[in-house]
């Protein structure tokens, strides 16, 4: 079932569309990254088709994502991130935005 852009925009306005919005944002960023290749897309399609992420894959993904987030800490000059944001001078932005997802372990079944 192919949805139009208007139908997707309408779906994103729903009060319970928070996960959809987070996943679409993450996918948009991934698709802009030249290192997110066809093999990654195939794996993602396989997970969507299966409708489940194996526990070991979910845990490995959480660990890898934590290292990905940590890599952005090296892009901010100095040790004090808050001080760097308030200091006058030219504004610098990291090459990729930091995205934090909450794991399923934080939700009761």
Buried (B, 14 or more C-beta within 10 A) or exposed (E): EEEEEEEEEEEEEEEEEEEEEBEBEEEEEBEEEEEBEEEEEEEEEEBEEEEEEEEEEBEEBEEEBEEEEEEBEEEEEEEEEEEEEEEEEEEEEEEEEEBEBEEEEEEEE
